[in-house]
Amino acid sequence: MRKPSDTIRGHRAGTALAALLAGALALTACSGGDGGKKDGEEGGGATGSTVNLPKLDGARLEVAAVWTGTEQENFKKVLAEFEKRTGAEVTFVPAQDPIINFLGSKIAGGQPPDVAMLPQPGAIKQAVEKKWAKPLGPEAVKELKKNYSQGWQDIGAVDGKPYGVYYKAANKSLIWYNSAVFENAGAKAPGTWPELLTTAQAVYDSGVTPFSVGGADGWTLTDWFENVYLSQAGPEKYDQLAKHEIKWTDPSVKQALTTLAQVWGKKDYVAGGADGALQTEFPASVTQTFTGGDQPKAGMVFEGDFAQVNIGETKAKVGTDAKVFPFPAVGSTAPVVSGGDAAVILKDSKAAQALATFLASPDAATVQAKLGGYLSPNKNVAESAYPNETQRTIAKALIKSGDDFRFDMSDQAPQAFGGTPGKGEWKDLQDFLKNPKDVAGTQARLEKDAAAAYGNKG
């Protein structure tokens, strides 16, 4: 696996980024800050063309991604803009997780998509090792260098050669809350883990379950763990565990799981209990937090900025009904965990290279930024392209972090361990959600699965 130290240059800005988020999000919460634009008002300078694209009349492309629902529909609008500018015809191909397995069957059948959106650096590495992925051409690389910090460029490279355009990013260190629930409970947005537990108790005492957890999707549980672990154990240990240089039986993992159990194992703190959470997929975990009037199924839900897409499916408005605070500091500093999806070319052609070039430009990102529920690591996307103050604040914080962030740990792992439903870390943490007292057994299972996937003993 590509080493985090190769791609991510330390955690110096972590505290500053968390402080920026905390301050700015607090302002958003106080002001209501929906930042909505009037009809007809432009949302950023990249609505015009900043990139030259070839004429591709008659060319046909297939783009595969695991995105569903609103996220898929919004991305299709980006592809429509590419079609309009080039004359190419682009078809979106819905993929299943893990996407590497999906692509493997497509390639075996002689029908690979031209471009795939890969959600893990480990998947990019696998695609290169299997000789599926094609290097980015000079025009795409030019856009990358112009629009991305070195850290984001490096994450999409394998052995120094650029393969992936990180079109979509995620700030995975956020907790969204129902403002009416907090107001009724007299609860405040916390800054530390003990304060989070105090807030949760206040919500519970008011008659509302504190947390909604989308446990049917194992990746939400890995994100919980990563935020606790990064803040508590620190960035050096985080990098070591990400590379499996230390074992999952390490005391630092025991400490993080024990901390998680303070929420997951507390009676009536998780909506539906463990069984209910394990049957709740991520979208429902968000929507059930913001429906049901003053008696929603939960007062808070943890996940990234992309939760706004799901909030948008309810009557709740981001910035007023649905507010957000940074994941609280468990240790000395609050965590800053990021994720992302990269465009990788599988069938090299003029049209595929043009699409990668377009996706690396501010033009493509601006189309989706205006639609909400999306975050770009492209530093030349105007902040004003984002549709509300909350989203602008999150975007600004990500860009300001430069290279100083930590990429999602499970996304750095071999897919067999960190990215496969019903297996590896996803399954082990689902079992832990069901039985949070079994810390040692969970550690043993995590270590066994990690050793098998990494091919080393930690």
C-alpha positions, 0 to 999 in steps of 0.5 A: 500500500502507498504509505501515508507518510508519502502522501500526507505531510504531517498533522501540523494544521490539524488543530488550526483546521479544527479551530477554524471549523469550530469558530466558523461553524459556530457563527453559521449556527448562530446566524442561521447561515443558509447563505442562499442565493437569489434566483439568477445569481451566479455562484462562482467564477468557474461557470465559464470555461477555464479549460480547453477541451477537444471536439469529440462528436461521435465519441462515447464514454462509460463512467462507473461509480458507486454513487446512488440517489441524489449524489448520482443525479448531481454527478450526471449533471456534470457529465451533461456539461462535458457532453455539451462542451465536447459533443461526446455521449457519456453513460453513467454505469452504476457500480457495486461495492467493492468497486474493484470486484465490479470492475474485475467482472466487467474487465473479464467480460471484455466490457470495462468502463472508460473511466471509474471513480475509485473511492480508495487509494488502495483501489487505485494501487490495485487497478495499477498493479492489475494493469487496468489503470492508464496514466493520466495524459499531459493535459490532465496532469497540467490541470492537476498541478494547477488546481490541487495541493501536492498532497492530493496529487500524490494520493492519486499517484502510484510510484510517482506516476499520476493515475487518479484525479481526486474529483470529490473530497469529504470532511469526515470529522463532523457531527450533524444535529437537530437544532430543535432537539438541542434547544429543547434539551438545553444542549450545546455543541461540544468541543471535547469527548467528555462534553459530547457525552454530557450533551448526549445525556442532556438529549437523552434526558429530554426524551430523544435518543442521542445518536443515529448510527448507520451500522448497516454500512460498515464504513460509517463505523470505521469513520467513527473509529478513525476519528477517535483513534486519530485524536486519542492516539495521535497522527504517528500511531494513526499512520503506523496502524494504517500501514499495519506497522503496529498490530490491532492488538496494540493498547492504543486500539484498546483505548479507542474501542473502549472510548467508542463503547461509551457511546455504542454500549450505553443503553438507549444511546443509539437509535433502535439499539445495536440491532436497529442500527445494524439494519439502518443504512447511512442515508436513513441514519441521516434522514431519521435525525431530521424527520419526526418533528420534535420527536425524531429517532435521534438528535445527532448523526455523525458523518461527513459533509456529504450528509447534506445531500440526505438532509436535503431529502427532508424538510430540514434546512442546513444552517437552521434546522440541521446544524453541525459541529466538528468531531470533538477532541478525544485527545489533545487535538480534534481529528481531521479525517478526509476521504475522496473519490478519484477518476481513473482511466481504464480505457485510454482514448482522447475522450477519456483523457478529456473527461479526466482533464475536465474533472480536474478543472474548476469547471466540473467541480463548480457545477456540482458544488452549486447543487450542494452536498459536495466538496472539492479538493480543487483549490481554484473552485470559488467559495461562492460556488457552494450554496450555503454558509455551512458548506462554504466554511467546510470547503474553505477549511479543507483547502486551508489544510493544504497537505496537512490532513489524514486520509481515511484509514480504511481507504488506505488499507487493502480492500479485503480489510478496509472496503468490503461489505461483510468482511474485514474491518467493516464486519469486525466493527459491526460485531463490536457495535453489537457487543461493545464489551468484547474489546479484546475479542474485537482486537483479535479479529481485527488483527487476524483479518488485517494480517491476512489482507496486508500479508504481514504481521504488524 
